[in-house]
Amino acid sequence: MTATPTIPTDGAVIVRLRAPDPGWISELPVVPDSRTLTVTVGRSDLLPVPVDELMVRGYRLVGVAAEHRPIGPTVDVMVPAGLREDEPEWWAQFESLAERVFDLRMGPVRFVLAAEIDVHLRHAEA
């Protein structure tokens, strides 16, 4: 357990999408404005994926959400508030694909997803 949950400072959310197989990349809408969003997979058998295709769409794979405890056939994408506000049409399309959207302002969400949030944040600026 993490004593102090990680707190993204930009109002980010984690969007969980169904990913029944490694073809999940083709479902992702292209991220606008040459931005790059970080992605974790819910279990290691969703890898490998064509990294070049992922990058062209505006995403960077940063790891498995919880290697010690796979969370299932899903991928999680961290989306900052600024992108949601600046690109409402893209956000509406992306959100419609979501299985869940985790609001990282919520303490219990930050606590439960702390390790995964840390992975996203460590790679967000890399």
N, C-alpha and C positions, 0 to 999 in steps of 0.2 A: 504494500500500500504506500501511496505517496502522501507525506504529511501535508504538503501544500500543493493542491492541484494546479497544474499549469493553466494560466489565464491568457488566452489570445486577446490582444488589446484592440483588435480592429472589428469586433462584432462578428467574427467568423462563425460559420456553421459547418458541420460535417454532414454531407449528403451521402446516404447509403443507397446504393443501386444494386439490383439483382444482377448476378453474374454466374449463370449456370455453367459456363465453360469459358475457355480462353478467348472466345470470339467477342467478349464483352466490349472490347475497344470500339467495334464498329457502331455501337449504340451511343457513344458519347458525342454530344454536339461540340463543334469546334469552339474553343474559347475565344472570345472577341479580343481585339486590340493587342494581339501578340502577347497576351498574358500567359503565365504558366501556373497551373494548379497542381497541387500534390495529390497523389493517389496511393492508398494502401489497399492490398487485397485481403480478403477475409480468411483465406487459407492458401497454402503454398501450391496446391494442385491447379490453381488458376494461372500459374506461371509455367513456362515462360510465355511472354507476349511479344509481338513485334514492337520494340521500343521506338523505332523510327516513326511508325504510324502513330503511336501514342504522342510523341513529341510534336508531330505535324499538327495534331489536333489541339495542342496546348496543354498537355498533361505530362507530369513527371512521376514515374513510379518510385516510391520511396521505401517500400518494404511491405512486409506482412503485418497486418494490424496487431495480431497477438499470436506469435509463433507457438507459445506454450499452451494456448487455448484458442484453437481456430474458431472463428465466429460464423463460418458458413460460406455459402456461395454468393458472396457480396464483394463490392468494392466501395471504398469510402473516399470521397473527394472533399478536401477543405476548400470552402468558398468564402472569400472575404466579403464583408458587408459592402464595401465600395463597388465591387463588381456587380453585386445584386442590384445596387441602386443605380449604377451607371448604365446597365444593360438589362432593363426589365423584360424585354422580349426574350432574350437569351435565358434569363433566370426562369421565366415562366416555362419555357421548353424544358430546361434542365430539371426543374423541380417536379414537372409532371412525370418524369422517369423515376423519381425517388421512391424507394420503399419506406424510408424514414429521413427526417431532417432533424439533426441534433443541434439545438441552440446552445452554443458554448458559453453563453452568459449564465446558464443554469448550473449551480454548484454540483448537484448530483451527476449531471452529464460530465462535467469536468473531472469529477472524482473517478467515475467508472471508466472513462475513456482517456485518463491521464497519460498512460504510456503511449497510446496511439497519437494523441495530440502532440506529445513531445516529438515523436518521429516526424510528423508533418512540419512542426515549427522549426526543427533543426535543419530541414531540407528546403524550407520555403525561400530562403535567401541564398542557398548554395548555387 
